[in-house]
Amino acid sequence: MQPSGLHQIKTTIRAPPEIFHKELLGQKRGSPQWYPGPSSDLPRTYRQNGTGLGDVGITKIDAPFDFLFNIFLPAEDPIHEKGVPDSFEPLTLDRCDPSHIPACDMPGCSVASPSIRRSTEPS
């Protein structure tokens, strides 16, 4: 029996990957890959280069990224051995508007929850 006026606080413990996933999605910065390496059943060219800008595929928590096609490469590119959608036309970077992509390559940029504060103290 609890003393009068005290309430039990229920906490949920989440694994670090779950927290990281939630934080990235909340800031619209993508989804982390649990298995970042390419699947062994993908074309050799793809496995050598890895995931790249314009890759379209399926992500699952318990499996590697399942590459389907790349929006910037022509349909005849060897990396598209699984094929491309009907009426596929590759995009060119000049047709894309990169202004909506957050610039996180600036000094001091980080992905963190609002409760995290940057220390100005030297370490």
N, CA, C and O atoms as CSV, one atom per row, in Angstrom:
chain,resi,resn,atom,element,x,y,z
A,1,MET,N,N,0.835,-1.182,0.000
A,1,MET,CA,C,0.000,0.000,0.000
A,1,MET,C,C,0.880,1.245,0.000
A,1,MET,O,O,1.803,1.361,0.807
A,2,GLN,N,N,0.593,2.170,-0.903
A,2,GLN,CA,C,1.374,3.394,-1.005
A,2,GLN,C,C,0.873,4.436,-0.010
A,2,GLN,O,O,-0.322,4.513,0.273
A,3,PRO,N,N,1.811,5.245,0.524
A,3,PRO,CA,C,1.384,6.335,1.398
A,3,PRO,C,C,0.495,7.308,0.628
A,3,PRO,O,O,0.637,7.456,-0.586
A,4,SER,N,N,-0.402,7.957,1.318
A,4,SER,CA,C,-1.322,8.914,0.716
A,4,SER,C,C,-0.560,10.024,-0.021
A,4,SER,O,O,0.434,10.544,0.485
A,5,GLY,N,N,-1.040,10.382,-1.228
A,5,GLY,CA,C,-0.437,11.462,-1.988
A,5,GLY,C,C,0.691,11.037,-2.916
A,5,GLY,O,O,1.117,11.840,-3.747
A,6,LEU,N,N,1.193,9.810,-2.811
A,6,LEU,CA,C,2.260,9.340,-3.692
A,6,LEU,C,C,1.661,8.516,-4.824
A,6,LEU,O,O,0.770,7.693,-4.613
A,7,HIS,N,N,2.154,8.751,-5.994
A,7,HIS,CA,C,1.688,8.001,-7.154
A,7,HIS,C,C,2.846,7.209,-7.725
A,7,HIS,O,O,3.983,7.679,-7.761
A,8,GLN,N,N,2.550,6.030,-8.159
A,8,GLN,CA,C,3.586,5.208,-8.767
A,8,GLN,C,C,3.835,5.702,-10.186
A,8,GLN,O,O,2.893,5.915,-10.949
A,9,ILE,N,N,5.091,5.881,-10.532
A,9,ILE,CA,C,5.465,6.330,-11.871
A,9,ILE,C,C,5.870,5.107,-12.676
A,9,ILE,O,O,6.748,4.340,-12.280
A,10,LYS,N,N,5.217,4.946,-13.803
A,10,LYS,CA,C,5.520,3.820,-14.676
A,10,LYS,C,C,6.499,4.288,-15.746
A,10,LYS,O,O,6.219,5.247,-16.465
A,11,THR,N,N,7.624,3.631,-15.853
A,11,THR,CA,C,8.604,3.979,-16.873
A,11,THR,C,C,8.712,2.858,-17.889
A,11,THR,O,O,8.567,1.680,-17.565
A,12,THR,N,N,8.964,3.247,-19.094
A,12,THR,CA,C,9.171,2.278,-20.163
A,12,THR,C,C,10.629,2.352,-20.570
A,12,THR,O,O,11.128,3.419,-20.928
A,13,ILE,N,N,11.295,1.246,-20.517
A,13,ILE,CA,C,12.694,1.209,-20.928
A,13,ILE,C,C,12.737,0.770,-22.387
A,13,ILE,O,O,12.199,-0.275,-22.755
A,14,ARG,N,N,13.391,1.593,-23.210
A,14,ARG,CA,C,13.515,1.285,-24.632
A,14,ARG,C,C,14.978,1.040,-24.973
A,14,ARG,O,O,15.880,1.647,-24.395
A,15,ALA,N,N,15.187,0.162,-25.899
A,15,ALA,CA,C,16.543,-0.148,-26.349
A,15,ALA,C,C,17.095,1.040,-27.140
A,15,ALA,O,O,16.337,1.757,-27.792
A,16,PRO,N,N,18.423,1.249,-27.082
A,16,PRO,CA,C,19.020,2.366,-27.836
A,16,PRO,C,C,18.629,2.413,-29.316
A,16,PRO,O,O,18.364,3.506,-29.817
A,17,PRO,N,N,18.577,1.277,-30.053
A,17,PRO,CA,C,18.166,1.383,-31.461
A,17,PRO,C,C,16.749,1.928,-31.627
A,17,PRO,O,O,16.467,2.646,-32.587
A,18,GLU,N,N,15.862,1.592,-30.700
A,18,GLU,CA,C,14.490,2.089,-30.776
A,18,GLU,C,C,14.448,3.601,-30.536
A,18,GLU,O,O,13.711,4.324,-31.206
A,19,ILE,N,N,15.238,4.062,-29.584
A,19,ILE,CA,C,15.312,5.500,-29.291
A,19,ILE,C,C,15.883,6.243,-30.500
A,19,ILE,O,O,15.345,7.271,-30.913
A,20,PHE,N,N,16.976,5.718,-31.065
A,20,PHE,CA,C,17.623,6.341,-32.221
A,20,PHE,C,C,16.646,6.424,-33.392
A,20,PHE,O,O,16.547,7.461,-34.048
A,21,HIS,N,N,15.932,5.344,-33.653
A,21,HIS,CA,C,14.956,5.285,-34.736
A,21,HIS,C,C,13.881,6.351,-34.528
A,21,HIS,O,O,13.547,7.082,-35.461
A,22,LYS,N,N,13.345,6.442,-33.329
A,22,LYS,CA,C,12.296,7.415,-33.024
A,22,LYS,C,C,12.796,8.852,-33.195
A,22,LYS,O,O,12.078,9.704,-33.718
A,23,GLU,N,N,14.024,9.117,-32.755
A,23,GLU,CA,C,14.570,10.465,-32.851
A,23,GLU,C,C,14.812,10.874,-34.301
A,23,GLU,O,O,14.502,12.002,-34.684
A,24,LEU,N,N,15.358,9.975,-35.105
A,24,LEU,CA,C,15.587,10.313,-36.516
A,24,LEU,C,C,14.268,10.572,-37.240
A,24,LEU,O,O,14.145,11.546,-37.983
A,25,LEU,N,N,13.287,9.704,-37.024
A,25,LEU,CA,C,11.992,9.890,-37.678
A,25,LEU,C,C,11.330,11.177,-37.219
A,25,LEU,O,O,10.752,11.900,-38.030
A,26,GLY,N,N,11.407,11.472,-35.928
A,26,GLY,CA,C,10.804,12.689,-35.390
A,26,GLY,C,C,11.393,13.955,-35.974
A,26,GLY,O,O,10.711,14.976,-36.064
A,27,GLN,N,N,12.653,13.897,-36.371
A,27,GLN,CA,C,13.302,15.067,-36.967
A,27,GLN,C,C,13.318,14.993,-38.491
A,27,GLN,O,O,13.977,15.797,-39.150
A,28,LYS,N,N,12.597,14.035,-39.040
A,28,LYS,CA,C,12.493,13.848,-40.488
A,28,LYS,C,C,13.868,13.711,-41.136
A,28,LYS,O,O,14.151,14.331,-42.161
A,29,ARG,N,N,14.720,12.885,-40.515
A,29,ARG,CA,C,16.075,12.653,-41.024
A,29,ARG,C,C,16.286,11.197,-41.436
A,29,ARG,O,O,17.423,10.730,-41.498
A,30,GLY,N,N,15.198,10.479,-41.718
A,30,GLY,CA,C,15.314,9.127,-42.217
A,30,GLY,C,C,15.148,8.069,-41.156
A,30,GLY,O,O,14.649,8.326,-40.060
A,31,SER,N,N,15.572,6.888,-41.503
A,31,SER,CA,C,15.454,5.733,-40.618
A,31,SER,C,C,16.790,4.996,-40.606
A,31,SER,O,O,17.364,4.751,-41.667
A,32,PRO,N,N,17.288,4.643,-39.436
A,32,PRO,CA,C,18.574,3.942,-39.404
A,32,PRO,C,C,18.451,2.535,-39.965
A,32,PRO,O,O,17.389,1.916,-39.899
A,33,GLN,N,N,19.534,2.046,-40.510
A,33,GLN,CA,C,19.574,0.692,-41.042
A,33,GLN,C,C,20.176,-0.241,-40.001
A,33,GLN,O,O,21.319,-0.046,-39.587
A,34,TRP,N,N,19.438,-1.233,-39.580
A,34,TRP,CA,C,19.943,-2.164,-38.571
A,34,TRP,C,C,21.019,-3.057,-39.169
A,34,TRP,O,O,21.953,-3.457,-38.474
A,35,TYR,N,N,20.895,-3.367,-40.435
A,35,TYR,CA,C,21.891,-4.158,-41.163
A,35,TYR,C,C,22.365,-3.291,-42.331
A,35,TYR,O,O,21.852,-3.426,-43.442
A,36,PRO,N,N,23.327,-2.411,-42.101
A,36,PRO,CA,C,23.693,-1.446,-43.141
A,36,PRO,C,C,24.395,-2.045,-44.353
A,36,PRO,O,O,24.450,-1.401,-45.401
A,37,GLY,N,N,24.926,-3.238,-44.246
A,37,GLY,CA,C,25.610,-3.848,-45.386
A,37,GLY,C,C,24.619,-4.322,-46.425
A,37,GLY,O,O,23.490,-4.680,-46.090
A,38,PRO,N,N,25.027,-4.330,-47.684
A,38,PRO,CA,C,24.129,-4.794,-48.747
A,38,PRO,C,C,23.909,-6.298,-48.679
A,38,PRO,O,O,24.779,-7.047,-48.234
A,39,SER,N,N,22.757,-6.721,-49.118
A,39,SER,CA,C,22.414,-8.139,-49.161
A,39,SER,C,C,23.306,-8.854,-50.174
A,39,SER,O,O,23.660,-8.285,-51.206
A,40,SER,N,N,23.659,-10.078,-49.881
A,40,SER,CA,C,24.554,-10.846,-50.760
A,40,SER,C,C,23.896,-11.245,-52.077
A,40,SER,O,O,24.594,-11.671,-52.998
A,41,ASP,N,N,22.576,-11.121,-52.196
A,41,ASP,CA,C,21.919,-11.488,-53.452
A,41,ASP,C,C,21.761,-10.306,-54.414
A,41,ASP,O,O,21.102,-10.425,-55.447
A,42,LEU,N,N,22.369,-9.166,-54.069
A,42,LEU,CA,C,22.314,-8.005,-54.959
A,42,LEU,C,C,23.441,-8.068,-55.991
A,42,LEU,O,O,24.420,-8.787,-55.790
A,43,PRO,N,N,23.314,-7.324,-57.092
A,43,PRO,CA,C,24.370,-7.328,-58.109
A,43,PRO,C,C,25.729,-6.936,-57.512
A,43,PRO,O,O,25.805,-6.133,-56.581
A,44,ARG,N,N,26.793,-7.517,-58.064
A,44,ARG,CA,C,28.152,-7.254,-57.572
A,44,ARG,C,C,28.471,-5.755,-57.538
A,44,ARG,O,O,29.058,-5.261,-56.575
A,45,THR,N,N,28.077,-5.035,-58.600
A,45,THR,CA,C,28.326,-3.598,-58.660
A,45,THR,C,C,27.703,-2.890,-57.463
A,45,THR,O,O,28.314,-2.008,-56.860
A,46,TYR,N,N,26.486,-3.289,-57.132
A,46,TYR,CA,C,25.807,-2.658,-56.002
A,46,TYR,C,C,26.522,-2.989,-54.691
A,46,TYR,O,O,26.717,-2.112,-53.850
A,47,ARG,N,N,26.907,-4.238,-54.520
A,47,ARG,CA,C,27.591,-4.640,-53.282
A,47,ARG,C,C,28.925,-3.925,-53.130
A,47,ARG,O,O,29.323,-3.598,-52.012
A,48,GLN,N,N,29.619,-3.677,-54.229
A,48,GLN,CA,C,30.912,-2.988,-54.162
A,48,GLN,C,C,30.743,-1.521,-53.773
A,48,GLN,O,O,31.548,-0.990,-53.008
A,49,ASN,N,N,29.710,-0.863,-54.288
A,49,ASN,CA,C,29.506,0.562,-54.044
A,49,ASN,C,C,28.655,0.845,-52.811
A,49,ASN,O,O,28.818,1.889,-52.180
A,50,GLY,N,N,27.757,-0.061,-52.457
A,50,GLY,CA,C,26.878,0.148,-51.312
A,50,GLY,C,C,25.721,1.075,-51.635
A,50,GLY,O,O,25.573,1.530,-52.769
A,51,THR,N,N,24.911,1.348,-50.638
A,51,THR,CA,C,23.741,2.194,-50.799
A,51,THR,C,C,24.164,3.605,-51.203
A,51,THR,O,O,25.115,4.162,-50.654
A,52,GLY,N,N,23.448,4.173,-52.167
A,52,GLY,CA,C,23.816,5.494,-52.660
A,52,GLY,C,C,22.625,6.412,-52.826
A,52,GLY,O,O,21.473,6.005,-52.675
A,53,LEU,N,N,22.928,7.659,-53.139
A,53,LEU,CA,C,21.916,8.665,-53.378
A,53,LEU,C,C,20.997,8.210,-54.510
A,53,LEU,O,O,21.473,7.862,-55.591
A,54,GLY,N,N,19.720,8.209,-54.277
A,54,GLY,CA,C,18.750,7.828,-55.292
A,54,GLY,C,C,18.304,6.386,-55.223
A,54,GLY,O,O,17.434,5.978,-55.992
A,55,ASP,N,N,18.879,5.594,-54.315
A,55,ASP,CA,C,18.469,4.197,-54.189
A,55,ASP,C,C,17.061,4.108,-53.618
A,55,ASP,O,O,16.732,4.780,-52.640
A,56,VAL,N,N,16.244,3.280,-54.231
A,56,VAL,CA,C,14.884,3.021,-53.770
A,56,VAL,C,C,14.843,1.556,-53.368
A,56,VAL,O,O,15.341,0.687,-54.084
A,57,GLY,N,N,14.249,1.296,-52.226
A,57,GLY,CA,C,14.172,-0.080,-51.765
A,57,GLY,C,C,13.241,-0.209,-50.582
A,57,GLY,O,O,12.475,0.699,-50.260
A,58,ILE,N,N,13.326,-1.359,-49.944
A,58,ILE,CA,C,12.462,-1.679,-48.810
A,58,ILE,C,C,13.334,-1.851,-47.578
A,58,ILE,O,O,14.344,-2.556,-47.607
A,59,THR,N,N,12.932,-1.199,-46.497
A,59,THR,CA,C,13.660,-1.360,-45.247
A,59,THR,C,C,12.814,-2.179,-44.282
A,59,THR,O,O,11.599,-2.004,-44.187
A,60,LYS,N,N,13.483,-3.068,-43.575
A,60,LYS,CA,C,12.853,-3.881,-42.543
A,60,LYS,C,C,13.786,-3.892,-41.345
A,60,LYS,O,O,15.004,-3.789,-41.494
A,61,ILE,N,N,13.213,-4.016,-40.163
A,61,ILE,CA,C,14.029,-3.998,-38.957
A,61,ILE,C,C,14.974,-5.195,-38.912
A,61,ILE,O,O,16.109,-5.072,-38.452
A,62,ASP,N,N,14.517,-6.338,-39.380
A,62,ASP,CA,C,15.294,-7.564,-39.211
A,62,ASP,C,C,15.961,-8.074,-40.488
A,62,ASP,O,O,16.249,-9.265,-40.607
A,63,ALA,N,N,16.205,-7.181,-41.437
A,63,ALA,CA,C,16.821,-7.608,-42.700
A,63,ALA,C,C,17.608,-6.452,-43.307
A,63,ALA,O,O,17.356,-5.290,-42.990
A,64,PRO,N,N,18.572,-6.777,-44.190
A,64,PRO,CA,C,19.307,-5.701,-44.872
A,64,PRO,C,C,18.377,-4.918,-45.802
A,64,PRO,O,O,17.282,-5.376,-46.130
A,65,PHE,N,N,18.827,-3.737,-46.220
A,65,PHE,CA,C,18.095,-2.910,-47.183
A,65,PHE,C,C,17.891,-3.709,-48.458
A,65,PHE,O,O,18.846,-4.249,-49.015
A,66,ASP,N,N,16.654,-3.787,-48.921
A,66,ASP,CA,C,16.323,-4.541,-50.125
A,66,ASP,C,C,16.244,-3.555,-51.297
A,66,ASP,O,O,15.202,-2.953,-51.554
A,67,PHE,N,N,17.370,-3.407,-51.995
A,67,PHE,CA,C,17.480,-2.466,-53.119
A,67,PHE,C,C,16.581,-2.894,-54.268
A,67,PHE,O,O,16.540,-4.069,-54.630
A,68,LEU,N,N,15.856,-1.927,-54.844
A,68,LEU,CA,C,15.002,-2.191,-55.997
A,68,LEU,C,C,15.560,-1.541,-57.260
A,68,LEU,O,O,15.763,-2.217,-58.269
A,69,PHE,N,N,15.810,-0.223,-57.207
A,69,PHE,CA,C,16.375,0.487,-58.353
A,69,PHE,C,C,16.897,1.832,-57.884
A,69,PHE,O,O,16.676,2.228,-56.739
A,70,ASN,N,N,17.592,2.537,-58.773
A,70,ASN,CA,C,18.117,3.856,-58.457
A,70,ASN,C,C,17.471,4.866,-59.395
A,70,ASN,O,O,17.433,4.660,-60.608
A,71,ILE,N,N,16.959,5.963,-58.826
A,71,ILE,CA,C,16.219,6.946,-59.629
A,71,ILE,C,C,17.103,7.770,-60.553
A,71,ILE,O,O,16.588,8.440,-61.449
A,72,PHE,N,N,18.429,7.741,-60.359
A,72,PHE,CA,C,19.329,8.554,-61.183
A,72,PHE,C,C,20.025,7.757,-62.290
A,72,PHE,O,O,20.637,8.351,-63.178
A,73,LEU,N,N,19.942,6.450,-62.254
A,73,LEU,CA,C,20.641,5.627,-63.248
A,73,LEU,C,C,19.689,5.179,-64.352
A,73,LEU,O,O,18.504,4.965,-64.095
A,74,PRO,N,N,20.193,5.035,-65.581
A,74,PRO,CA,C,19.323,4.584,-66.670
A,74,PRO,C,C,18.844,3.155,-66.438
A,74,PRO,O,O,19.488,2.377,-65.734
A,75,ALA,N,N,17.722,2.829,-67.033
A,75,ALA,CA,C,17.125,1.497,-66.875
A,75,ALA,C,C,18.086,0.394,-67.309
A,75,ALA,O,O,18.029,-0.715,-66.779
A,76,GLU,N,N,18.972,0.683,-68.269
A,76,GLU,CA,C,19.895,-0.329,-68.796
A,76,GLU,C,C,21.112,-0.552,-67.898
A,76,GLU,O,O,21.904,-1.458,-68.159
A,77,ASP,N,N,21.277,0.245,-66.856
A,77,ASP,CA,C,22.439,0.091,-65.974
A,77,ASP,C,C,22.442,-1.311,-65.369
A,77,ASP,O,O,21.392,-1.811,-64.966
A,78,PRO,N,N,23.622,-1.956,-65.300
A,78,PRO,CA,C,23.700,-3.317,-64.758
A,78,PRO,C,C,23.176,-3.453,-63.331
A,78,PRO,O,O,22.814,-4.550,-62.904
A,79,ILE,N,N,23.136,-2.366,-62.607
A,79,ILE,CA,C,22.640,-2.430,-61.233
A,79,ILE,C,C,21.136,-2.722,-61.186
A,79,ILE,O,O,20.612,-3.146,-60.156
A,80,HIS,N,N,20.443,-2.490,-62.317
A,80,HIS,CA,C,18.998,-2.698,-62.395
A,80,HIS,C,C,18.642,-4.082,-62.921
A,80,HIS,O,O,17.688,-4.223,-63.686
A,81,GLU,N,N,19.380,-5.088,-62.530
A,81,GLU,CA,C,19.090,-6.428,-63.067
A,81,GLU,C,C,17.713,-6.941,-62.651
A,81,GLU,O,O,17.179,-7.837,-63.305
A,82,LYS,N,N,17.117,-6.395,-61.577
A,82,LYS,CA,C,15.760,-6.781,-61.171
A,82,LYS,C,C,14.706,-6.020,-61.973
A,82,LYS,O,O,13.517,-6.329,-61.888
A,83,GLY,N,N,15.141,-5.025,-62.752
A,83,GLY,CA,C,14.213,-4.229,-63.536
A,83,GLY,C,C,13.872,-2.909,-62.859
A,83,GLY,O,O,14.290,-2.647,-61.731
A,84,VAL,N,N,13.115,-2.092,-63.558
A,84,VAL,CA,C,12.666,-0.781,-63.065
A,84,VAL,C,C,11.163,-0.679,-63.327
A,84,VAL,O,O,10.623,-1.479,-64.091
A,85,PRO,N,N,10.481,0.283,-62.712
A,85,PRO,CA,C,9.036,0.433,-62.971
A,85,PRO,C,C,8.745,0.740,-64.437
A,85,PRO,O,O,9.591,1.287,-65.145
A,86,ASP,N,N,7.547,0.386,-64.883
A,86,ASP,CA,C,7.109,0.720,-66.242
A,86,ASP,C,C,7.193,2.232,-66.436
A,86,ASP,O,O,6.953,2.991,-65.497
A,87,SER,N,N,7.526,2.664,-67.621
A,87,SER,CA,C,7.660,4.087,-67.979
A,87,SER,C,C,8.711,4.812,-67.145
A,87,SER,O,O,8.631,6.027,-66.959
A,88,PHE,N,N,9.692,4.071,-66.644
A,88,PHE,CA,C,10.747,4.663,-65.815
A,88,PHE,C,C,11.610,5.609,-66.636
A,88,PHE,O,O,12.055,5.259,-67.729
A,89,GLU,N,N,11.843,6.789,-66.120
A,89,GLU,CA,C,12.777,7.755,-66.688
A,89,GLU,C,C,13.653,8.232,-65.547
A,89,GLU,O,O,13.138,8.745,-64.553
A,90,PRO,N,N,14.972,8.075,-65.663
A,90,PRO,CA,C,15.833,8.509,-64.563
A,90,PRO,C,C,15.778,10.014,-64.353
A,90,PRO,O,O,15.617,10.785,-65.299
A,91,LEU,N,N,15.915,10.411,-63.115
A,91,LEU,CA,C,15.972,11.834,-62.786
A,91,LEU,C,C,17.407,12.321,-62.921
A,91,LEU,O,O,18.357,11.545,-62.818
A,92,THR,N,N,17.542,13.595,-63.147
A,92,THR,CA,C,18.863,14.216,-63.115
A,92,THR,C,C,18.865,15.174,-61.933
A,92,THR,O,O,17.821,15.701,-61.548
A,93,LEU,N,N,20.028,15.393,-61.367
A,93,LEU,CA,C,20.095,16.258,-60.187
A,93,LEU,C,C,19.583,17.661,-60.470
A,93,LEU,O,O,19.079,18.322,-59.562
A,94,ASP,N,N,19.700,18.135,-61.716
A,94,ASP,CA,C,19.198,19.472,-62.021
A,94,ASP,C,C,17.673,19.523,-61.998
A,94,ASP,O,O,17.100,20.610,-61.927
A,95,ARG,N,N,16.999,18.361,-62.057
A,95,ARG,CA,C,15.536,18.319,-61.958
A,95,ARG,C,C,15.074,18.195,-60.512
A,95,ARG,O,O,13.875,18.278,-60.244
A,96,CYS,N,N,15.995,17.997,-59.576
A,96,CYS,CA,C,15.658,17.838,-58.166
A,96,CYS,C,C,15.925,19.139,-57.422
A,96,CYS,O,O,16.874,19.857,-57.736
A,97,ASP,N,N,15.109,19.431,-56.464
A,97,ASP,CA,C,15.296,20.627,-55.650
A,97,ASP,C,C,15.908,20.211,-54.317
A,97,ASP,O,O,15.196,19.720,-53.441
A,98,PRO,N,N,17.221,20.402,-54.148
A,98,PRO,CA,C,17.871,19.968,-52.906
A,98,PRO,C,C,17.632,20.904,-51.729
A,98,PRO,O,O,18.141,20.645,-50.638
A,99,SER,N,N,16.871,21.990,-51.913
A,99,SER,CA,C,16.699,22.959,-50.832
A,99,SER,C,C,15.957,22.387,-49.631
A,99,SER,O,O,16.062,22.930,-48.531
A,100,HIS,N,N,15.203,21.297,-49.820
A,100,HIS,CA,C,14.460,20.714,-48.707
A,100,HIS,C,C,15.295,19.723,-47.899
A,100,HIS,O,O,14.845,19.240,-46.860
A,101,ILE,N,N,16.502,19.417,-48.363
A,101,ILE,CA,C,17.364,18.471,-47.653
A,101,ILE,C,C,18.103,19.215,-46.547
A,101,ILE,O,O,18.810,20.184,-46.827
A,102,PRO,N,N,17.951,18.775,-45.277
A,102,PRO,CA,C,18.641,19.489,-44.196
A,102,PRO,C,C,20.153,19.355,-44.323
A,102,PRO,O,O,20.672,18.266,-44.568
A,103,ALA,N,N,20.847,20.464,-44.155
A,103,ALA,CA,C,22.305,20.459,-44.230
A,103,ALA,C,C,22.863,20.095,-42.861
A,103,ALA,O,O,22.927,20.933,-41.962
A,104,CYS,N,N,23.261,18.850,-42.715
A,104,CYS,CA,C,23.798,18.414,-41.425
A,104,CYS,C,C,25.299,18.196,-41.521
A,104,CYS,O,O,25.882,17.505,-40.685
A,105,ASP,N,N,25.918,18.771,-42.521
A,105,ASP,CA,C,27.368,18.650,-42.623
A,105,ASP,C,C,28.049,19.903,-42.080
A,105,ASP,O,O,29.262,20.069,-42.214
A,106,MET,N,N,27.270,20.769,-41.476
A,106,MET,CA,C,27.813,21.996,-40.906
A,106,MET,C,C,28.431,21.698,-39.546
A,106,MET,O,O,27.952,20.805,-38.848
A,107,PRO,N,N,29.479,22.417,-39.147
A,107,PRO,CA,C,30.069,22.202,-37.825
A,107,PRO,C,C,29.026,22.399,-36.724
A,107,PRO,O,O,28.262,23.364,-36.743
A,108,GLY,N,N,29.007,21.473,-35.770
A,108,GLY,CA,C,28.087,21.567,-34.648
A,108,GLY,C,C,26.732,20.945,-34.890
A,108,GLY,O,O,25.908,20.914,-33.976
A,109,CYS,N,N,26.466,20.448,-36.091
A,109,CYS,CA,C,25.179,19.841,-36.394
A,109,CYS,C,C,25.107,18.460,-35.754
A,109,CYS,O,O,26.076,17.701,-35.791
A,110,SER,N,N,23.960,18.137,-35.168
A,110,SER,CA,C,23.783,16.818,-34.571
A,110,SER,C,C,22.310,16.452,-34.571
A,110,SER,O,O,21.441,17.308,-34.739
A,111,VAL,N,N,22.046,15.178,-34.380
A,111,VAL,CA,C,20.682,14.687,-34.238
A,111,VAL,C,C,20.543,14.238,-32.799
A,111,VAL,O,O,21.204,13.291,-32.373
A,112,ALA,N,N,19.678,14.919,-32.041
A,112,ALA,CA,C,19.498,14.592,-30.626
A,112,ALA,C,C,18.133,15.065,-30.169
A,112,ALA,O,O,17.529,15.943,-30.786
A,113,SER,N,N,17.651,14.480,-29.086
A,113,SER,CA,C,16.371,14.900,-28.528
A,113,SER,C,C,16.542,16.263,-27.863
A,113,SER,O,O,17.663,16.660,-27.545
A,114,PRO,N,N,15.430,16.988,-27.649
A,114,PRO,CA,C,15.517,18.319,-27.037
A,114,PRO,C,C,16.139,18.314,-25.632
A,114,PRO,O,O,16.624,19.348,-25.173
A,115,SER,N,N,16.131,17.180,-24.957
A,115,SER,CA,C,16.682,17.141,-23.601
A,115,SER,C,C,18.209,17.103,-23.586
A,115,SER,O,O,18.817,17.273,-22.529
A,116,ILE,N,N,18.833,16.884,-24.738
A,116,ILE,CA,C,20.295,16.840,-24.822
A,116,ILE,C,C,20.813,18.258,-25.013
A,116,ILE,O,O,20.345,18.985,-25.890
A,117,ARG,N,N,21.773,18.643,-24.196
A,117,ARG,CA,C,22.368,19.974,-24.287
A,117,ARG,C,C,23.841,19.857,-24.627
A,117,ARG,O,O,24.528,18.975,-24.111
A,118,ARG,N,N,24.331,20.730,-25.485
A,118,ARG,CA,C,25.741,20.745,-25.850
A,118,ARG,C,C,26.519,21.455,-24.766
A,118,ARG,O,O,26.158,22.553,-24.340
A,119,SER,N,N,27.577,20.828,-24.327
A,119,SER,CA,C,28.422,21.416,-23.280
A,119,SER,C,C,29.435,22.332,-23.931
A,119,SER,O,O,30.007,22.007,-24.972
A,120,THR,N,N,29.653,23.477,-23.313
A,120,THR,CA,C,30.682,24.404,-23.794
A,120,THR,C,C,31.954,24.268,-22.968
A,120,THR,O,O,32.946,24.952,-23.220
A,121,GLU,N,N,31.915,23.375,-21.977
A,121,GLU,CA,C,33.087,23.120,-21.144
A,121,GLU,C,C,34.093,22.302,-21.936
A,121,GLU,O,O,33.707,21.371,-22.643
A,122,PRO,N,N,35.397,22.636,-21.830
A,122,PRO,CA,C,36.389,21.797,-22.513
A,122,PRO,C,C,36.437,20.422,-21.851
A,122,PRO,O,O,36.280,20.303,-20.636
A,123,SER,N,N,36.654,19.395,-22.656
A,123,SER,CA,C,36.693,18.043,-22.093
A,123,SER,C,C,38.082,17.627,-21.687
A,123,SER,O,O,38.276,16.515,-21.197
